[in-house]
Amino acid sequence: NSFSGNEDGMRYLITPGKRSVPDPDGGEEAKKEEAILTVDLWPEPWTLDKTDPALRRREIFPMTEEGRTAVAQYLNDAYNAEPERWSAHPSILDCEPWTPPAPESDAEIQH
């Protein structure tokens, strides 16, 4: 299950998952799955998908006790490194959500 929260304008989402990594014990091209925690950070006021990607951060940690400790330290460090960034977020009433740019049509690409 994912876990989300916020601290004075810094929002975060921790999502468990898996990724393929090289398996050193399995031969030249062998792969194995590794459990991971993906941490997304972004400023208020919008949800992750309504926040400009330039304002988002993503880090991946192993899903181990050390990885969970590293996630907590990462969140603390991110907040403490820029407290003014997190506390200076605009009100949801004072800004518009980010929307992705419209895809170029074929006619625009050919000209």
C-alpha positions in Angstrom: 0.0 0.0 0.0 1.2 3.5 -0.8 1.7 6.0 2.0 1.3 9.8 1.6 1.7 12.8 3.8 2.8 16.4 4.0 4.9 18.6 6.3 4.3 22.4 6.1 3.9 22.5 2.3 6.1 19.5 1.4 4.0 16.7 0.0 5.3 13.1 -0.4 4.2 9.8 -1.7 5.9 6.5 -0.8 5.0 3.6 -3.2 6.2 0.0 -2.9 7.1 -1.8 -6.1 9.6 -4.0 -7.9 12.3 -3.6 -10.5 14.5 -5.9 -12.5 18.2 -5.8 -11.7 21.1 -7.8 -12.9 21.5 -11.1 -11.0 25.3 -11.7 -10.4 24.6 -15.3 -9.3 22.6 -16.2 -12.4 24.9 -15.7 -15.4 25.7 -13.0 -17.9 22.2 -11.7 -18.7 20.3 -13.0 -15.7 17.9 -10.7 -14.0 16.1 -10.8 -10.6 13.3 -8.7 -9.1 14.1 -6.4 -6.3 11.6 -4.8 -3.9 11.8 -1.0 -3.8 10.2 2.1 -2.3 9.7 5.0 -4.7 9.5 8.4 -3.0 8.0 11.3 -4.8 8.2 14.9 -3.3 6.5 18.0 -4.5 5.3 21.3 -3.1 1.7 22.1 -2.2 -1.0 23.0 -3.1 -1.8 20.4 -5.9 -1.7 16.7 -6.2 1.4 15.0 -7.8 -0.1 14.8 -11.3 -1.2 18.5 -11.2 2.2 19.7 -10.2 4.8 20.8 -12.8 7.3 18.0 -13.3 10.1 20.5 -12.8 9.0 21.0 -9.2 8.9 17.2 -8.4 11.6 15.0 -7.1 11.8 11.2 -7.2 14.2 8.8 -5.4 14.2 5.0 -5.2 15.3 3.0 -2.1 15.5 -0.7 -1.4 12.6 -2.2 0.5 14.7 -3.2 3.5 15.0 -1.9 7.0 18.0 0.2 5.9 15.9 1.5 2.9 13.1 2.5 5.2 15.5 4.3 7.4 17.0 6.0 4.4 13.5 7.1 3.2 12.9 8.8 6.6 16.3 10.5 6.4 15.7 11.6 2.8 12.4 13.2 3.7 14.0 15.0 6.8 16.9 16.2 4.7 14.7 17.4 1.9 12.5 19.4 4.2 15.4 20.8 6.3 17.4 21.8 3.2 14.7 24.2 1.9 12.2 25.0 4.6 11.4 28.3 2.9 10.5 26.5 -0.3 8.0 24.3 1.5 6.4 27.0 3.7 6.2 29.6 0.8 3.7 27.6 -1.2 0.8 29.4 -2.8 -2.8 29.0 -1.8 -4.9 26.7 -4.0 -7.0 29.8 -4.6 -4.1 31.8 -5.9 -2.7 29.5 -8.7 -3.8 27.1 -11.4 -2.9 23.4 -11.6 -0.2 22.4 -14.0 -1.5 20.8 -17.2 0.7 18.9 -19.7 1.2 20.7 -23.1 -1.1 19.7 -25.9 0.5 17.2 -28.3 1.5 18.7 -31.6 -0.9 17.8 -34.5 0.5 16.2 -37.7 -0.2 19.5 -39.6 2.0 21.5 -37.1 4.8 19.0 -37.3 5.0 19.1 -41.2 5.2 22.9 -41.4 
